[in-house]
Amino acid sequence: MKQLLLAVYVNGTSSVSTFTAKNCQFYNNTANTGNADGGAVMLYGSFVTFTATNCSFTNNTANRVGGAVSNDFSATFIAISCTFSDNKSLRTSGNGGGVLYSNGTSIIANSTFSNNFANSSNGGAMAINGGNAYLFHNTIVKNNAAGGGGIRIASGTLHSHNCIIAGNTGGTNPQVFGTIGTNNLIEGIDGVTFASLFGSATPHADGYFVPLANEIVNGATPLTGSETGITSAIMTALKKDQAKNIRKIDPTTKKISFGAISSVPSYGVYVGGRWIVKKNATLNIGKP
């Protein structure tokens, strides 16, 4: 049973502050006073670490930056197997971050970002404005902003591995505005479109998108655990996808699927042009 959490503010400028959320829902929170940041979570200071596992962040709003999460002044934000949807930054210029504004260390794995919005600013899903961000097997789709509807990297460094970024809108660089690297599947860069990946998909009831059964998504190189920013907890989580199904490894190519959800038809049923994951589905395909 998931627990419902209201907004969280963690300040760690002089002493260690650690916060962990598991199986929680951050829903309908608003930071609306003046230059308010972080609709659901605001992290501030180099001694702060906030970890969210199996959580959902839905319909949160910030008057300024970080519709769901503002990670600022060298704090650390970690999200594993989370869903971020319908969050909004109302900032009218610069870098807003519909879900995440990051000026610290952000590590996100096995998570889905969809239908998030940065009003008239950049970064529909996230705005990287300093520090380092690390992304592993995320699906970032159908987000909107003035620029970088998916991700805006204004400063700092983004290290991204095996992510799907498609169907985002906003500006001349709607998927990624800035430098992201080559270990991902990005619409307009890697020869794919949202339609080729998801058909006419709408989100699954749990908020994530399920790729079509198409071999094009099965070209990712499995992570080794030596990648910068990855942790043992993330490597353990990535043995399964966000729907808790074992990730299938192609026996010939040794490749796996991009994104948060594996493209394996036996996970579910084909409805309306897409595969719907069955809850509690089980695959017997050997060792993960």
C-alpha positions in Angstrom: 0.0 0.0 0.0 1.4 3.4 -1.0 1.6 6.2 1.4 0.6 9.7 0.5 3.1 12.4 1.3 2.7 16.2 1.4 5.6 18.5 0.5 9.0 18.0 2.0 11.7 20.6 2.7 15.2 19.3 3.6 17.9 21.8 4.6 21.4 20.5 5.1 23.9 23.3 4.8 25.7 22.6 8.1 24.8 19.1 9.2 23.9 15.8 7.6 20.2 15.5 6.6 19.0 12.2 5.0 15.5 11.4 3.9 14.2 8.2 2.4 10.7 7.7 0.8 9.6 4.2 -0.3 6.2 3.3 -2.0 4.9 6.9 -1.5 2.8 9.2 -3.5 3.6 12.9 -3.7 0.4 14.4 -5.1 -1.1 17.8 -5.7 1.4 19.8 -3.7 2.2 23.5 -4.6 5.0 25.8 -3.8 3.3 29.1 -4.5 4.8 31.9 -2.4 7.0 34.3 -4.3 10.1 32.6 -5.8 8.9 29.2 -4.5 10.8 26.1 -5.7 10.1 22.4 -5.5 6.3 21.7 -5.6 6.7 18.5 -3.6 10.3 18.3 -2.5 12.9 21.1 -2.0 16.5 20.1 -1.2 19.0 22.6 -0.1 22.7 22.2 0.9 25.6 19.8 0.3 24.8 17.6 3.4 21.3 16.7 2.0 20.5 13.3 0.5 17.0 12.4 -0.5 16.2 9.0 -1.9 12.8 8.0 -3.4 12.1 4.4 -4.4 8.9 3.1 -6.1 7.3 6.5 -5.6 5.0 8.6 -7.8 5.1 12.4 -8.2 1.8 13.6 -9.7 0.3 17.0 -10.3 2.8 19.0 -8.2 3.4 22.7 -9.1 6.2 25.2 -8.3 5.7 28.9 -8.8 9.4 29.1 -9.9 11.6 26.0 -10.6 11.2 22.2 -10.0 7.6 21.4 -10.4 8.0 18.3 -8.3 11.6 18.5 -7.0 14.1 21.3 -6.6 17.6 20.0 -5.9 19.8 23.0 -5.2 23.0 24.1 -3.6 24.9 20.8 -4.0 22.2 18.5 -2.5 21.7 14.9 -3.7 18.5 13.5 -5.2 18.1 9.8 -6.0 15.0 8.3 -7.6 14.7 4.6 -8.4 11.7 3.1 -10.2 9.5 6.3 -9.8 6.8 7.8 -12.0 6.7 11.6 -12.6 3.6 12.9 -14.4 1.6 16.1 -14.7 4.0 18.3 -12.8 4.5 21.9 -13.6 7.0 24.7 -13.3 5.4 28.1 -13.7 8.7 30.1 -14.2 8.3 32.4 -17.2 11.9 32.5 -18.4 15.2 30.7 -18.0 15.3 27.1 -16.8 12.3 25.8 -15.0 12.2 22.0 -14.9 8.6 20.7 -15.0 9.7 17.8 -12.7 13.3 18.5 -11.6 15.5 21.5 -11.3 19.0 20.3 -10.5 21.9 22.3 -9.3 23.4 19.5 -7.3 23.8 15.7 -7.8 20.7 13.9 -9.3 20.7 10.2 -9.9 17.6 8.7 -11.6 17.0 5.1 -12.7 14.2 2.9 -14.1 11.7 5.8 -14.0 9.2 7.4 -16.3 8.6 11.1 -17.0 5.4 12.0 -18.9 3.1 15.0 -19.4 5.2 17.4 -17.4 5.3 21.1 -18.3 7.6 24.1 -17.9 5.4 27.1 -18.5 7.5 29.6 -20.6 10.9 28.2 -19.5 13.2 25.3 -20.4 13.2 21.7 -19.4 9.7 20.1 -19.5 10.9 17.1 -17.6 14.1 18.4 -16.1 16.5 21.4 -16.2 20.1 20.7 -15.3 21.5 24.0 -14.2 24.8 22.9 -12.5 26.4 19.9 -10.8 26.0 16.4 -12.2 23.0 14.4 -13.3 23.1 10.6 -13.9 20.3 8.9 -15.8 20.0 5.1 -16.2 17.2 3.3 -18.2 14.5 6.1 -18.0 11.6 6.8 -20.3 11.1 10.6 -20.9 8.1 11.2 -23.2 5.3 13.7 -23.9 6.7 16.6 -21.9 6.5 20.2 -23.0 8.5 23.4 -22.5 9.6 26.6 -24.3 12.9 24.8 -25.0 14.1 21.3 -24.3 10.7 19.7 -23.8 12.4 16.6 -22.5 15.7 17.9 -20.9 17.5 21.2 -20.8 21.2 21.1 -19.9 22.2 24.7 -19.2 25.3 24.1 -17.2 26.8 21.2 -15.3 27.1 17.7 -16.8 24.5 15.1 -17.8 25.6 11.4 -17.9 22.8 9.4 -19.5 22.7 5.6 -20.3 20.0 3.6 -22.1 17.2 6.1 -21.9 14.3 6.7 -24.3 13.6 10.4 -25.0 10.8 10.9 -27.5 7.5 12.7 -28.2 8.5 15.8 -26.2 7.7 19.3 -27.6 9.1 22.8 -27.3 11.6 24.9 -29.2 14.1 23.9 -31.8 15.5 21.2 -29.6 12.4 19.5 -28.2 13.9 16.3 -26.9 17.2 17.5 -25.5 18.5 21.0 -25.4 22.2 20.6 -24.6 24.8 17.8 -24.6 23.7 14.3 -23.6 26.0 11.7 -25.2 25.3 8.7 -27.4 24.1 5.9 -25.2 20.4 6.6 -25.6 17.5 6.3 -28.0 16.4 9.9 -28.9 13.8 10.9 -31.4 15.3 13.0 -34.2 18.9 11.7 -33.4 18.7 7.9 -33.5 16.2 7.4 -36.3 13.2 6.7 -34.2 9.9 8.5 -33.6 7.4 8.3 -30.8 5.0 6.4 -33.0 7.6 3.8 -33.9 8.3 3.2 -30.2 4.9 3.5 -28.6 2.3 3.6 -31.4 -0.6 5.8 -30.3 0.1 4.9 -26.7 -1.3 6.6 -23.6 0.2 6.0 -20.2 -0.4 2.7 -18.5 -2.6 3.0 -15.3 0.6 3.2 -13.3 1.9 6.1 -15.3 4.6 4.5 -17.4 4.7 4.0 -21.2 5.0 0.5 -22.6 7.0 0.2 -25.9 5.7 -1.8 -28.8 7.2 -5.2 -29.3 9.8 -3.9 -31.8 13.4 -5.0 -32.0 14.5 -1.4 -32.4 14.3 -0.9 -28.7 16.4 -3.9 -27.9 19.8 -2.5 -28.7 21.0 -1.2 -25.4 24.3 -2.5 -23.9 23.7 -3.8 -20.3 25.3 -1.7 -17.7 28.3 -3.1 -15.8 28.1 -1.2 -12.5 31.3 0.7 -13.3 29.4 3.7 -14.8 29.9 7.0 -13.0 27.1 7.7 -10.6 25.6 4.2 -10.5 25.1 2.5 -7.2 24.6 -1.1 -6.1 21.0 -0.4 -5.3 20.4 0.8 -8.8 22.2 -2.2 -10.3 19.9 -4.4 -8.3 16.8 -2.5 -9.3 17.8 -2.6 -13.0 17.6 -6.4 -13.0 13.9 -5.8 -13.4 12.1 -3.0 -15.3 9.8 -0.5 -13.8 6.9 -2.9 -14.0 8.9 -5.4 -11.9 9.5 -7.8 -14.8 12.9 -9.4 -15.4 14.7 -7.6 -18.2 15.2 -9.9 -21.2 18.7 -10.2 -22.6 18.9 -11.2 -26.3 20.8 -14.5 -26.3 22.5 -13.6 -29.6 23.3 -9.9 -29.4 23.5 -9.8 -25.5 21.5 -6.5 -25.8 18.6 -5.4 -23.6 15.8 -2.8 -24.1 16.2 0.9 -23.7 14.1 2.9 -21.2 12.2 2.0 -18.0 10.0 -0.8 -19.5 11.2 -3.8 -21.4 9.6 -4.5 -24.8 8.6 -8.1 -24.3 5.1 -9.1 -25.6 4.6 -11.9 -23.1 4.5 -9.3 -20.4 0.9 -8.4 -21.2 -1.8 -8.1 -23.8 -2.0 -6.1 -27.1 -4.7 -3.4 -26.8 -5.3 -0.4 -29.0 -1.9 -0.6 -30.8 0.3 -1.1 -27.7 1.3 -3.8 -25.2 -0.3 -3.4 -21.8 1.8 -4.7 -18.9 0.0 -7.2 -16.7 0.5 -6.5 -13.0 2.3 -9.2 -11.2 3.4 -10.7 -14.6 6.1 -13.4 -14.3 8.6 -14.5 -17.0 10.7 -17.6 -16.7 13.6 -16.7 -18.9 16.5 -17.8 -16.7 18.9 -15.7 -14.7 18.5 -11.9 -15.0 
